Amino acid sequence: MAVTAQDIEDLIRESFPEAQITVVGDDGVHFNAEVVDESFRGQNRVKQQRAVMAALKGKMDGSHGEIHALGLTTRAPE
């Protein structure tokens, strides 16, 4: 079963319930996501993105991951 943008948003929302999350992509394997959350304030981009990747619970792991590509933008609110 293909992963949807909503599936990805739901996984991220479990770890970041107050975040502004936008996920786009309609081919089931290539997506772009923007996650804006206060918890990112003071963290470098690598740490922010690692936290989001952890929220995906292995969906991108290895060649058999359900998500082939995810463009990811993270930041604290302005």
N, C-alpha and C positions, 0 to 999 in steps of 0.2 A: 504494500500500500504506500502510495506516495505521501510525502510530508507536505503539509500546506503551510502557508504563511501564518495562518491562525494557530496551527500546532506549535510553531516556533514561538509565537508571541505568548501562548499559554505556558510553555516551559519557562521562558524568561520571567514571566509575571510571577511564577511560584517563588522565585528568588528575589524579585524586585517588584513587590506589590504596588508601590506608589509611583513607579517609573512611568514616564511617557515613552511608549514603545511603538515604533512603526516598522513593520516587516512587509517587504514587497517581493514578489517573485511568483510566477505562475507555471513553471515547468516541473515542479516537484523536486528539484535538486539544486537549483541556483537561486540564492536569495540575497537581499540586502536588508540590513536592520540598523535602526538607530535607537539607542537606549539612552535616555536622559534621566539621571537619578541623583538625588542629593548625596547618596552614599559614595559617589565618585569624587566628591569635592576633596581636593588635596592629594588625590591618588594620580600616579602617572598613567598614561594611556595603556601601557602593557598590563598593569594591574587591573585596570577597569575591564579590559577585554578578556583577560583570564577569568575574571569573575563571571562574565556573561557566558563564556565558553563552558565553564563548569555547570552553569544552569541548564545547558543543553543535554546534560546527562549522557554523553557518549554518542550522540546522534551524528557526530562528525568524525568518529574514530576510524582511522584506516581506510582502506579501499572499499570496505563493505559498509561504511557509514551511510545512513539514510540521507544525509545532507552532503552534497558534493562540494558546494562552495557557498560561503557566507561572507559578503562584504559587511563589515561591522564598524559603525561609528558610535563612540561612547563619549559622554561628557556630563558634567554637572550642570544643573540649570543656571541660567544667567541671572 
